[in-house]
Amino acid sequence: MNLFGIIVYVCGILLIIQPLKVLPNEVLIAEWDSFDNGVHKTKNDGRPLDFCMEVQPDGFWRKFITISTYNQSMPFTLATLDDGNATEYGAVIRPYPNMEWHTSGNCRGIVTATSVEVEDDCRRLWVLDGGRNFTSEQHYQVCPPKIVVFDLVRDVSIFRYEIPFNQYSTSTSSFNVITLATSRACNESIAYLTNSGDSTVTVFSLAKFSSHVVTSELFKPTRRLTTQESLYNDILGISPNPLDRQVYMRRFESNILMSIPETVLHFAPFWQLKSLKPLAESFIRNNGYQPAHYTALVSDKMGNVWCAQENAIVCWNPRNLGSPKLISTKAVDVHTLSHVTRLKAGYDDIFGYFITGISNLHHIENLSTKRNQMFMMPTANLI
Protein backbone atom coordinates (compact mmCIF):
# COMPACT_ATOMS: atom_id res chain seq x y z
CA MET A 1 0.00 0.00 0.00
CA ASN A 2 1.51 3.35 -1.01
CA LEU A 3 1.69 6.41 1.25
CA PHE A 4 -1.51 7.94 -0.17
CA GLY A 5 -3.40 4.71 0.49
CA ILE A 6 -2.15 4.60 4.07
CA ILE A 7 -3.28 8.21 4.69
CA VAL A 8 -6.74 7.49 3.24
CA TYR A 9 -7.02 4.34 5.37
CA VAL A 10 -6.03 6.14 8.63
CA CYS A 11 -8.40 9.05 7.92
CA GLY A 12 -11.22 6.58 7.35
CA ILE A 13 -10.54 4.91 10.70
CA LEU A 14 -10.49 8.29 12.45
CA LEU A 15 -13.82 9.28 10.91
CA ILE A 16 -15.34 6.08 12.24
CA ILE A 17 -13.87 6.40 15.73
CA GLN A 18 -14.48 10.13 16.31
CA PRO A 19 -18.25 10.00 16.96
CA LEU A 20 -17.79 7.29 19.61
CA LYS A 21 -17.29 9.70 22.51
CA VAL A 22 -17.47 8.39 26.06
CA LEU A 23 -20.27 10.00 28.04
CA PRO A 24 -20.65 9.96 31.84
CA ASN A 25 -23.41 7.78 33.28
CA GLU A 26 -24.61 10.58 35.53
CA VAL A 27 -23.79 14.25 36.04
CA LEU A 28 -24.80 16.04 39.25
CA ILE A 29 -25.94 19.44 38.02
CA ALA A 30 -26.84 21.10 41.33
CA GLU A 31 -27.46 20.23 44.96
CA TRP A 32 -28.62 22.10 48.05
CA ASP A 33 -29.76 21.47 51.62
CA SER A 34 -31.55 24.55 52.91
CA PHE A 35 -33.09 27.74 51.62
CA ASP A 36 -30.40 30.31 50.85
CA ASN A 37 -31.07 33.28 48.59
CA GLY A 38 -27.64 34.80 49.07
CA VAL A 39 -28.90 37.35 51.59
CA HIS A 40 -30.43 35.33 54.42
CA LYS A 41 -30.81 31.66 55.27
CA THR A 42 -33.69 29.78 56.87
CA LYS A 43 -34.29 26.25 58.12
CA ASN A 44 -36.70 25.66 55.23
CA ASP A 45 -35.28 23.01 53.00
CA GLY A 46 -36.25 24.54 49.65
CA ARG A 47 -37.83 21.23 48.70
CA PRO A 48 -38.44 21.24 44.92
CA LEU A 49 -41.73 20.37 43.26
CA ASP A 50 -40.67 20.78 39.64
CA PHE A 51 -37.75 21.99 37.57
CA CYS A 52 -36.66 22.76 34.03
CA MET A 53 -33.54 23.98 32.28
CA GLU A 54 -32.97 26.55 29.58
CA VAL A 55 -30.12 25.62 27.24
CA GLN A 56 -28.97 29.08 26.14
CA PRO A 57 -27.25 29.82 22.79
CA ASP A 58 -23.86 30.09 24.51
CA GLY A 59 -24.29 26.60 25.98
CA PHE A 60 -25.02 27.82 29.52
CA TRP A 61 -27.77 25.94 31.37
CA ARG A 62 -30.10 28.11 33.44
CA LYS A 63 -31.97 26.07 36.04
CA PHE A 64 -35.50 26.86 37.28
CA ILE A 65 -37.33 25.21 40.17
CA THR A 66 -40.67 25.52 41.89
CA ILE A 67 -40.55 25.16 45.68
CA SER A 68 -43.03 23.41 47.92
CA THR A 69 -44.85 25.59 50.45
CA TYR A 70 -46.33 22.58 52.28
CA ASN A 71 -45.77 23.19 55.99
CA GLN A 72 -43.08 25.75 55.17
CA SER A 73 -42.94 29.51 55.20
CA MET A 74 -41.28 30.18 51.87
CA PRO A 75 -40.94 33.78 50.65
CA PHE A 76 -41.22 32.65 47.00
CA THR A 77 -42.07 29.50 45.03
CA LEU A 78 -40.44 30.15 41.62
CA ALA A 79 -36.67 30.43 41.54
CA THR A 80 -33.41 29.94 39.70
CA LEU A 81 -30.50 27.88 41.03
CA ASP A 82 -27.15 29.64 41.12
CA ASP A 83 -24.61 26.89 41.69
CA GLY A 84 -21.77 29.14 40.50
CA ASN A 85 -21.94 31.01 43.83
CA ALA A 86 -22.71 28.02 46.05
CA THR A 87 -22.56 28.37 49.83
CA GLU A 88 -22.25 25.78 52.59
CA TYR A 89 -25.93 25.02 51.94
CA GLY A 90 -25.31 24.31 48.27
CA ALA A 91 -26.70 26.20 45.28
CA VAL A 92 -28.10 29.67 45.98
CA ILE A 93 -31.85 29.94 45.34
CA ARG A 94 -32.93 33.27 43.82
CA PRO A 95 -36.54 34.42 43.22
CA TYR A 96 -37.60 34.60 39.56
CA PRO A 97 -37.97 37.02 37.91
CA ASN A 98 -37.63 39.15 41.08
CA MET A 99 -39.04 39.38 44.60
CA GLU A 100 -41.77 41.85 43.56
CA TRP A 101 -43.58 38.99 41.82
CA HIS A 102 -43.88 37.10 45.11
CA THR A 103 -45.66 39.61 47.34
CA SER A 104 -48.14 37.81 49.59
CA GLY A 105 -51.75 38.03 48.38
CA ASN A 106 -50.82 39.60 45.04
CA CYS A 107 -52.95 37.78 42.45
CA ARG A 108 -51.13 39.61 39.64
CA GLY A 109 -47.91 37.95 40.78
CA ILE A 110 -46.95 34.36 41.60
CA VAL A 111 -48.85 32.83 44.53
CA THR A 112 -47.91 29.14 44.38
CA ALA A 113 -45.84 28.05 41.40
CA THR A 114 -46.26 24.29 41.13
CA SER A 115 -44.78 23.49 37.71
CA VAL A 116 -42.55 25.00 35.01
CA GLU A 117 -41.65 24.15 31.42
CA VAL A 118 -39.15 25.76 29.05
CA GLU A 119 -40.15 26.17 25.40
CA ASP A 120 -36.66 26.13 23.88
CA ASP A 121 -37.44 27.14 20.30
CA CYS A 122 -39.46 30.16 21.46
CA ARG A 123 -37.19 31.11 24.41
CA ARG A 124 -40.16 31.13 26.80
CA LEU A 125 -40.81 29.88 30.33
CA TRP A 126 -44.30 28.57 31.11
CA VAL A 127 -45.32 28.68 34.77
CA LEU A 128 -48.36 27.01 36.35
CA ASP A 129 -49.54 28.98 39.39
CA GLY A 130 -52.06 26.93 41.39
CA GLY A 131 -53.09 29.98 43.42
CA ARG A 132 -53.32 27.93 46.64
CA ASN A 133 -51.77 28.16 50.07
CA PHE A 134 -50.81 24.87 51.70
CA THR A 135 -50.45 24.09 55.40
CA SER A 136 -50.18 20.82 57.32
CA GLU A 137 -53.90 21.05 58.03
CA GLN A 138 -55.49 22.32 54.82
CA HIS A 139 -55.03 23.96 51.44
CA TYR A 140 -57.21 26.81 50.26
CA GLN A 141 -57.65 28.93 47.13
CA VAL A 142 -56.17 32.41 47.45
CA CYS A 143 -56.24 33.51 43.79
CA PRO A 144 -57.49 31.95 40.55
CA PRO A 145 -55.13 29.33 39.08
CA LYS A 146 -53.29 30.70 36.06
CA ILE A 147 -50.60 30.26 33.44
CA VAL A 148 -47.87 32.91 33.32
CA VAL A 149 -45.40 32.94 30.41
CA PHE A 150 -42.05 34.76 30.53
CA ASP A 151 -39.74 35.88 27.73
CA LEU A 152 -36.40 34.32 28.70
CA VAL A 153 -34.38 36.83 26.68
CA ARG A 154 -35.68 39.83 28.64
CA ASP A 155 -37.02 37.97 31.73
CA VAL A 156 -40.37 39.73 31.54
CA SER A 157 -43.91 38.40 31.52
CA ILE A 158 -45.45 38.39 28.03
CA PHE A 159 -48.90 36.98 28.79
CA ARG A 160 -51.01 35.39 31.49
CA TYR A 161 -54.16 33.28 31.38
CA GLU A 162 -56.50 32.70 34.32
CA ILE A 163 -58.36 29.38 34.35
CA PRO A 164 -62.10 30.18 34.01
CA PHE A 165 -64.04 29.82 37.25
CA ASN A 166 -66.28 27.11 35.80
CA GLN A 167 -63.28 24.90 35.01
CA TYR A 168 -62.08 24.24 38.56
CA SER A 169 -63.31 23.93 42.14
CA THR A 170 -62.11 26.31 44.85
CA SER A 171 -62.50 23.53 47.44
CA THR A 172 -60.93 20.50 45.71
CA SER A 173 -58.85 21.57 42.72
CA SER A 174 -55.09 21.11 42.90
CA PHE A 175 -53.15 21.95 39.72
CA ASN A 176 -49.87 20.03 39.67
CA VAL A 177 -48.12 19.80 36.32
CA ILE A 178 -47.81 21.84 33.11
CA THR A 179 -46.33 20.33 29.97
CA LEU A 180 -46.27 21.46 26.34
CA ALA A 181 -47.23 19.68 23.14
CA THR A 182 -44.87 19.86 20.16
CA SER A 183 -46.11 22.74 18.00
CA ARG A 184 -45.20 24.05 14.56
CA ALA A 185 -45.07 27.71 15.57
CA CYS A 186 -44.73 29.77 18.74
CA ASN A 187 -48.26 31.16 18.37
CA GLU A 188 -49.74 27.65 18.22
CA SER A 189 -48.48 26.31 21.56
CA ILE A 190 -50.73 23.95 23.51
CA ALA A 191 -50.31 23.28 27.23
CA TYR A 192 -51.69 20.43 29.32
CA LEU A 193 -52.39 21.00 33.02
CA THR A 194 -53.12 18.19 35.45
CA ASN A 195 -55.64 18.85 38.21
CA SER A 196 -55.11 15.91 40.52
CA GLY A 197 -57.64 17.17 43.05
CA ASP A 198 -60.46 16.73 40.53
CA SER A 199 -58.84 13.99 38.37
CA THR A 200 -59.00 16.17 35.25
CA VAL A 201 -56.73 17.55 32.54
CA THR A 202 -57.06 21.13 31.29
CA VAL A 203 -56.03 21.81 27.69
CA PHE A 204 -54.97 25.39 26.86
CA SER A 205 -54.60 26.62 23.27
CA LEU A 206 -52.52 29.75 22.77
CA ALA A 207 -53.91 30.26 19.24
CA LYS A 208 -57.48 30.35 20.60
CA PHE A 209 -56.42 31.78 23.99
CA SER A 210 -58.95 29.50 25.65
CA SER A 211 -59.06 26.25 27.57
CA HIS A 212 -61.34 23.27 28.11
CA VAL A 213 -61.48 20.47 30.67
CA VAL A 214 -60.99 16.79 29.86
CA THR A 215 -62.58 14.45 32.37
CA SER A 216 -63.47 10.77 32.40
CA GLU A 217 -64.42 8.10 34.89
CA LEU A 218 -61.29 6.31 33.70
CA PHE A 219 -59.21 9.11 35.27
CA LYS A 220 -60.75 8.73 38.74
CA PRO A 221 -59.64 6.51 41.64
CA THR A 222 -61.02 2.99 41.73
CA ARG A 223 -60.87 2.77 45.52
CA ARG A 224 -61.40 5.02 48.52
CA LEU A 225 -58.27 7.09 49.11
CA THR A 226 -56.61 7.84 52.43
CA THR A 227 -56.50 11.44 53.66
CA GLN A 228 -52.90 11.81 52.49
CA GLU A 229 -53.62 10.26 49.08
CA SER A 230 -56.61 12.56 48.57
CA LEU A 231 -54.19 15.51 48.32
CA TYR A 232 -53.09 14.01 45.00
CA ASN A 233 -56.28 12.11 44.09
CA ASP A 234 -55.18 10.68 40.78
CA ILE A 235 -53.76 12.02 37.47
CA LEU A 236 -50.23 13.27 38.15
CA GLY A 237 -47.77 12.37 35.41
CA ILE A 238 -48.51 13.58 31.87
CA SER A 239 -46.32 13.71 28.77
CA PRO A 240 -47.11 14.32 25.07
CA ASN A 241 -45.15 12.08 22.71
CA PRO A 242 -43.84 13.67 19.48
CA LEU A 243 -43.52 10.33 17.69
CA ASP A 244 -46.96 8.71 17.99
CA ARG A 245 -48.77 11.99 18.88
CA GLN A 246 -50.26 10.35 21.96
CA VAL A 247 -50.45 12.02 25.35
CA TYR A 248 -49.32 9.62 28.08
CA MET A 249 -50.77 9.96 31.57
CA ARG A 250 -50.09 8.04 34.77
CA ARG A 251 -52.71 7.46 37.43
CA PHE A 252 -51.40 7.95 40.96
CA GLU A 253 -53.76 5.53 42.69
CA SER A 254 -53.48 2.60 40.30
CA ASN A 255 -50.14 3.22 38.51
CA ILE A 256 -51.93 2.70 35.20
CA LEU A 257 -50.22 4.29 32.17
CA MET A 258 -52.89 5.59 29.80
CA SER A 259 -52.60 7.36 26.45
CA ILE A 260 -54.95 9.51 24.36
CA PRO A 261 -54.38 10.89 20.83
CA GLU A 262 -53.55 14.60 20.88
CA THR A 263 -56.31 15.34 18.36
CA VAL A 264 -58.91 13.80 20.68
CA LEU A 265 -57.71 15.82 23.66
CA HIS A 266 -57.68 19.05 21.63
CA PHE A 267 -61.24 18.72 20.30
CA ALA A 268 -63.29 20.41 23.03
CA PRO A 269 -66.79 19.21 21.87
CA PHE A 270 -65.69 15.62 22.53
CA TRP A 271 -65.55 16.45 26.24
CA GLN A 272 -68.29 19.07 26.46
CA LEU A 273 -71.15 17.18 24.76
CA LYS A 274 -72.52 14.13 26.55
CA SER A 275 -73.46 12.53 23.24
CA LEU A 276 -69.82 12.60 22.03
CA LYS A 277 -68.04 11.71 25.28
CA PRO A 278 -68.39 7.90 24.89
CA LEU A 279 -66.72 8.21 21.49
CA ALA A 280 -63.89 10.27 22.98
CA GLU A 281 -63.36 7.77 25.81
CA SER A 282 -63.13 4.93 23.29
CA PHE A 283 -59.76 6.38 22.21
CA ILE A 284 -58.27 6.11 25.73
CA ARG A 285 -55.73 3.28 25.72
CA ASN A 286 -54.69 1.32 28.81
CA ASN A 287 -50.97 0.56 28.54
CA GLY A 288 -50.83 -1.54 31.69
CA TYR A 289 -49.41 -1.26 35.18
CA GLN A 290 -46.41 1.07 35.27
CA PRO A 291 -45.25 2.08 38.76
CA ALA A 292 -43.48 5.43 38.78
CA HIS A 293 -42.47 8.06 41.29
CA TYR A 294 -45.02 10.86 41.47
CA THR A 295 -44.84 12.92 38.26
CA ALA A 296 -41.63 11.30 36.97
CA LEU A 297 -42.84 10.64 33.42
CA VAL A 298 -41.50 12.20 30.21
CA SER A 299 -41.22 11.55 26.45
CA ASP A 300 -38.07 12.48 24.54
CA LYS A 301 -37.83 13.79 20.97
CA MET A 302 -37.12 10.27 19.71
CA GLY A 303 -40.49 9.10 21.04
CA ASN A 304 -39.21 7.07 23.99
CA VAL A 305 -41.25 7.24 27.20
CA TRP A 306 -39.18 7.49 30.39
CA CYS A 307 -40.21 7.08 34.00
CA ALA A 308 -38.44 6.67 37.33
CA GLN A 309 -39.14 3.54 39.32
CA GLU A 310 -37.54 2.27 42.51
CA ASN A 311 -33.80 2.84 42.09
CA ALA A 312 -33.98 2.72 38.29
CA ILE A 313 -34.70 4.74 35.18
CA VAL A 314 -37.00 2.87 32.81
CA CYS A 315 -37.56 3.52 29.11
CA TRP A 316 -40.48 2.31 27.01
CA ASN A 317 -40.84 2.21 23.25
CA PRO A 318 -44.38 3.18 22.13
CA ARG A 319 -43.83 1.93 18.58
CA ASN A 320 -45.36 -1.34 19.72
CA LEU A 321 -49.08 -0.60 19.32
CA GLY A 322 -49.95 -3.15 21.99
CA SER A 323 -48.36 -2.30 25.31
CA PRO A 324 -45.13 -0.30 25.57
CA LYS A 325 -42.04 -2.49 25.57
CA LEU A 326 -39.41 -2.23 28.29
CA ILE A 327 -36.16 -1.59 26.46
CA SER A 328 -33.83 -0.51 29.25
CA THR A 329 -33.55 -0.61 33.02
CA LYS A 330 -30.43 0.88 34.54
CA ALA A 331 -29.80 1.29 38.24
CA VAL A 332 -27.38 4.11 38.97
CA ASP A 333 -26.79 5.84 42.28
CA VAL A 334 -29.23 4.22 44.70
CA HIS A 335 -29.73 7.41 46.75
CA THR A 336 -30.19 9.74 43.79
CA LEU A 337 -32.87 7.61 42.18
CA SER A 338 -34.67 6.47 45.32
CA HIS A 339 -36.85 9.59 45.49
CA VAL A 340 -37.02 11.05 41.97
CA THR A 341 -40.07 13.32 41.71
CA ARG A 342 -39.73 14.73 38.17
CA LEU A 343 -38.02 13.87 34.89
CA LYS A 344 -37.43 16.07 31.84
CA ALA A 345 -35.86 15.37 28.44
CA GLY A 346 -33.52 17.62 26.46
CA TYR A 347 -30.71 17.95 23.95
CA ASP A 348 -27.46 19.86 23.60
CA ASP A 349 -24.40 19.66 21.33
CA ILE A 350 -22.14 18.12 23.97
CA PHE A 351 -24.26 15.38 25.55
CA GLY A 352 -26.73 14.82 22.72
CA TYR A 353 -30.11 13.60 23.98
CA PHE A 354 -30.36 13.43 27.75
CA ILE A 355 -32.83 13.17 30.58
CA THR A 356 -32.67 15.26 33.71
CA GLY A 357 -34.26 14.58 37.06
CA ILE A 358 -34.71 16.03 40.50
CA SER A 359 -34.50 14.01 43.71
CA ASN A 360 -35.71 14.60 47.25
CA LEU A 361 -33.55 12.73 49.77
CA HIS A 362 -35.02 14.11 53.01
CA HIS A 363 -35.99 10.69 54.36
CA ILE A 364 -32.50 9.18 54.14
CA GLU A 365 -30.43 9.22 57.33
CA ASN A 366 -26.66 9.74 57.52
CA LEU A 367 -26.55 11.13 54.00
CA SER A 368 -23.16 12.40 52.86
CA THR A 369 -24.61 14.52 50.03
CA LYS A 370 -27.04 17.44 49.92
CA ARG A 371 -30.71 16.46 50.25
CA ASN A 372 -31.99 18.10 47.07
CA GLN A 373 -30.25 16.97 43.89
CA MET A 374 -30.61 17.75 40.19
CA PHE A 375 -28.92 15.26 37.88
CA MET A 376 -28.49 14.58 34.15
CA MET A 377 -27.92 11.31 32.27
CA PRO A 378 -27.17 11.01 28.52
CA THR A 379 -29.71 8.59 27.07
CA ALA A 380 -27.04 6.95 24.91
CA ASN A 381 -25.88 5.23 28.10
CA LEU A 382 -29.36 4.04 29.01
CA ILE A 383 -30.81 2.63 25.79
C-alpha positions in Angstrom: 0.0 0.0 0.0 1.5 3.4 -1.0 1.7 6.4 1.3 -1.5 7.9 -0.2 -3.4 4.7 0.5 -2.1 4.6 4.1 -3.3 8.2 4.7 -6.7 7.5 3.2 -7.0 4.3 5.4 -6.0 6.1 8.6 -8.4 9.1 7.9 -11.2 6.6 7.4 -10.5 4.9 10.7 -10.5 8.3 12.5 -13.8 9.3 10.9 -15.3 6.1 12.2 -13.9 6.4 15.7 -14.5 10.1 16.3 -18.3 10.0 17.0 -17.8 7.3 19.6 -17.3 9.7 22.5 -17.5 8.4 26.1 -20.3 10.0 28.0 -20.7 10.0 31.8 -23.4 7.8 33.3 -24.6 10.6 35.5 -23.8 14.3 36.0 -24.8 16.0 39.2 -25.9 19.4 38.0 -26.8 21.1 41.3 -27.5 20.2 45.0 -28.6 22.1 48.0 -29.8 21.5 51.6 -31.5 24.6 52.9 -33.1 27.7 51.6 -30.4 30.3 50.9 -31.1 33.3 48.6 -27.6 34.8 49.1 -28.9 37.3 51.6 -30.4 35.3 54.4 -30.8 31.7 55.3 -33.7 29.8 56.9 -34.3 26.2 58.1 -36.7 25.7 55.2 -35.3 23.0 53.0 -36.2 24.5 49.6 -37.8 21.2 48.7 -38.4 21.2 44.9 -41.7 20.4 43.3 -40.7 20.8 39.6 -37.7 22.0 37.6 -36.7 22.8 34.0 -33.5 24.0 32.3 -33.0 26.6 29.6 -30.1 25.6 27.2 -29.0 29.1 26.1 -27.2 29.8 22.8 -23.9 30.1 24.5 -24.3 26.6 26.0 -25.0 27.8 29.5 -27.8 25.9 31.4 -30.1 28.1 33.4 -32.0 26.1 36.0 -35.5 26.9 37.3 -37.3 25.2 40.2 -40.7 25.5 41.9 -40.6 25.2 45.7 -43.0 23.4 47.9 -44.9 25.6 50.4 -46.3 22.6 52.3 -45.8 23.2 56.0 -43.1 25.8 55.2 -42.9 29.5 55.2 -41.3 30.2 51.9 -40.9 33.8 50.6 -41.2 32.7 47.0 -42.1 29.5 45.0 -40.4 30.1 41.6 -36.7 30.4 41.5 -33.4 29.9 39.7 -30.5 27.9 41.0 -27.2 29.6 41.1 -24.6 26.9 41.7 -21.8 29.1 40.5 -21.9 31.0 43.8 -22.7 28.0 46.0 -22.6 28.4 49.8 -22.3 25.8 52.6 -25.9 25.0 51.9 -25.3 24.3 48.3 -26.7 26.2 45.3 -28.1 29.7 46.0 -31.8 29.9 45.3 -32.9 33.3 43.8 -36.5 34.4 43.2 -37.6 34.6 39.6 -38.0 37.0 37.9 -37.6 39.1 41.1 -39.0 39.4 44.6 -41.8 41.8 43.6 -43.6 39.0 41.8 -43.9 37.1 45.1 -45.7 39.6 47.3 -48.1 37.8 49.6 -51.8 38.0 48.4 -50.8 39.6 45.0 -52.9 37.8 42.4 -51.1 39.6 39.6 -47.9 38.0 40.8 -46.9 34.4 41.6 -48.9 32.8 44.5 -47.9 29.1 44.4 -45.8 28.1 41.4 -46.3 24.3 41.1 -44.8 23.5 37.7 -42.5 25.0 35.0 -41.7 24.2 31.4 -39.2 25.8 29.0 -40.1 26.2 25.4 -36.7 26.1 23.9 -37.4 27.1 20.3 -39.5 30.2 21.5 -37.2 31.1 24.4 -40.2 31.1 26.8 -40.8 29.9 30.3 -44.3 28.6 31.1 -45.3 28.7 34.8 -48.4 27.0 36.3 -49.5 29.0 39.4 -52.1 26.9 41.4 -53.1 30.0 43.4 -53.3 27.9 46.6 -51.8 28.2 50.1 -50.8 24.9 51.7 -50.5 24.1 55.4 -50.2 20.8 57.3 -53.9 21.0 58.0 -55.5 22.3 54.8 -55.0 24.0 51.4 -57.2 26.8 50.3 -57.7 28.9 47.1 -56.2 32.4 47.5 -56.2 33.5 43.8 -57.5 32.0 40.5 -55.1 29.3 39.1 -53.3 30.7 36.1 -50.6 30.3 33.4 -47.9 32.9 33.3 -45.4 32.9 30.4 -42.0 34.8 30.5 -39.7 35.9 27.7 -36.4 34.3 28.7 -34.4 36.8 26.7 -35.7 39.8 28.6 -37.0 38.0 31.7 -40.4 39.7 31.5 -43.9 38.4 31.5 -45.4 38.4 28.0 -48.9 37.0 28.8 -51.0 35.4 31.5 -54.2 33.3 31.4 -56.5 32.7 34.3 -58.4 29.4 34.4 -62.1 30.2 34.0 -64.0 29.8 37.3 -66.3 27.1 35.8 -63.3 24.9 35.0 -62.1 24.2 38.6 -63.3 23.9 42.1 -62.1 26.3 44.8 -62.5 23.5 47.4 -60.9 20.5 45.7 -58.8 21.6 42.7 -55.1 21.1 42.9 -53.2 21.9 39.7 -49.9 20.0 39.7 -48.1 19.8 36.3 -47.8 21.8 33.1 -46.3 20.3 30.0 -46.3 21.5 26.3 -47.2 19.7 23.1 -44.9 19.9 20.2 -46.1 22.7 18.0 -45.2 24.0 14.6 -45.1 27.7 15.6 -44.7 29.8 18.7 -48.3 31.2 18.4 -49.7 27.6 18.2 -48.5 26.3 21.6 -50.7 23.9 23.5 -50.3 23.3 27.2 -51.7 20.4 29.3 -52.4 21.0 33.0 -53.1 18.2 35.4 -55.6 18.9 38.2 -55.1 15.9 40.5 -57.6 17.2 43.1 -60.5 16.7 40.5 -58.8 14.0 38.4 -59.0 16.2 35.2 -56.7 17.5 32.5 -57.1 21.1 31.3 -56.0 21.8 27.7 -55.0 25.4 26.9 -54.6 26.6 23.3 -52.5 29.7 22.8 -53.9 30.3 19.2 -57.5 30.3 20.6 -56.4 31.8 24.0 -59.0 29.5 25.7 -59.1 26.3 27.6 -61.3 23.3 28.1 -61.5 20.5 30.7 -61.0 16.8 29.9 -62.6 14.4 32.4 -63.5 10.8 32.4 -64.4 8.1 34.9 -61.3 6.3 33.7 -59.2 9.1 35.3 -60.7 8.7 38.7 -59.6 6.5 41.6 -61.0 3.0 41.7 -60.9 2.8 45.5 -61.4 5.0 48.5 -58.3 7.1 49.1 -56.6 7.8 52.4 -56.5 11.4 53.7 -52.9 11.8 52.5 -53.6 10.3 49.1 -56.6 12.6 48.6 -54.2 15.5 48.3 -53.1 14.0 45.0 -56.3 12.1 44.1 -55.2 10.7 40.8 -53.8 12.0 37.5 -50.2 13.3 38.2 -47.8 12.4 35.4 -48.5 13.6 31.9 -46.3 13.7 28.8 -47.1 14.3 25.1 -45.1 12.1 22.7 -43.8 13.7 19.5 -43.5 10.3 17.7 -47.0 8.7 18.0 -48.8 12.0 18.9 -50.3 10.4 22.0 -50.4 12.0 25.4 -49.3 9.6 28.1 -50.8 10.0 31.6 -50.1 8.0 34.8 -52.7 7.5 37.4 -51.4 7.9 41.0 -53.8 5.5 42.7 -53.5 2.6 40.3 -50.1 3.2 38.5 -51.9 2.7 35.2 -50.2 4.3 32.2 -52.9 5.6 29.8 -52.6 7.4 26.5 -55.0 9.5 24.4 -54.4 10.9 20.8 -53.5 14.6 20.9 -56.3 15.3 18.4 -58.9 13.8 20.7 -57.7 15.8 23.7 -57.7 19.1 21.6 -61.2 18.7 20.3 -63.3 20.4 23.0 -66.8 19.2 21.9 -65.7 15.6 22.5 -65.5 16.4 26.2 -68.3 19.1 26.5 -71.2 17.2 24.8 -72.5 14.1 26.6 -73.5 12.5 23.2 -69.8 12.6 22.0 -68.0 11.7 25.3 -68.4 7.9 24.9 -66.7 8.2 21.5 -63.9 10.3 23.0 -63.4 7.8 25.8 -63.1 4.9 23.3 -59.8 6.4 22.2 -58.3 6.1 25.7 -55.7 3.3 25.7 -54.7 1.3 28.8 -51.0 0.6 28.5 -50.8 -1.5 31.7 -49.4 -1.3 35.2 -46.4 1.1 35.3 -45.2 2.1 38.8 -43.5 5.4 38.8 -42.5 8.1 41.3 -45.0 10.9 41.5 -44.8 12.9 38.3 -41.6 11.3 37.0 -42.8 10.6 33.4 -41.5 12.2 30.2 -41.2 11.6 26.4 -38.1 12.5 24.5 -37.8 13.8 21.0 -37.1 10.3 19.7 -40.5 9.1 21.0 -39.2 7.1 24.0 -41.2 7.2 27.2 -39.2 7.5 30.4 -40.2 7.1 34.0 -38.4 6.7 37.3 -39.1 3.5 39.3 -37.5 2.3 42.5 -33.8 2.8 42.1 -34.0 2.7 38.3 -34.7 4.7 35.2 -37.0 2.9 32.8 -37.6 3.5 29.1 -40.5 2.3 27.0 -40.8 2.2 23.3 -44.4 3.2 22.1 -43.8 1.9 18.6 -45.4 -1.3 19.7 -49.1 -0.6 19.3 -49.9 -3.2 22.0 -48.4 -2.3 25.3 -45.1 -0.3 25.6 -42.0 -2.5 25.6 -39.4 -2.2 28.3 -36.2 -1.6 26.5 -33.8 -0.5 29.2 -33.5 -0.6 33.0 -30.4 0.9 34.5 -29.8 1.3 38.2 -27.4 4.1 39.0 -26.8 5.8 42.3 -29.2 4.2 44.7 -29.7 7.4 46.7 -30.2 9.7 43.8 -32.9 7.6 42.2 -34.7 6.5 45.3 -36.8 9.6 45.5 -37.0 11.1 42.0 -40.1 13.3 41.7 -39.7 14.7 38.2 -38.0 13.9 34.9 -37.4 16.1 31.8 -35.9 15.4 28.4 -33.5 17.6 26.5 -30.7 18.0 24.0 -27.5 19.9 23.6 -24.4 19.7 21.3 -22.1 18.1 24.0 -24.3 15.4 25.5 -26.7 14.8 22.7 -30.1 13.6 24.0 -30.4 13.4 27.7 -32.8 13.2 30.6 -32.7 15.3 33.7 -34.3 14.6 37.1 -34.7 16.0 40.5 -34.5 14.0 43.7 -35.7 14.6 47.2 -33.6 12.7 49.8 -35.0 14.1 53.0 -36.0 10.7 54.4 -32.5 9.2 54.1 -30.4 9.2 57.3 -26.7 9.7 57.5 -26.6 11.1 54.0 -23.2 12.4 52.9 -24.6 14.5 50.0 -27.0 17.4 49.9 -30.7 16.5 50.3 -32.0 18.1 47.1 -30.2 17.0 43.9 -30.6 17.8 40.2 -28.9 15.3 37.9 -28.5 14.6 34.2 -27.9 11.3 32.3 -27.2 11.0 28.5 -29.7 8.6 27.1 -27.0 6.9 24.9 -25.9 5.2 28.1 -29.4 4.0 29.0 -30.8 2.6 25.8 
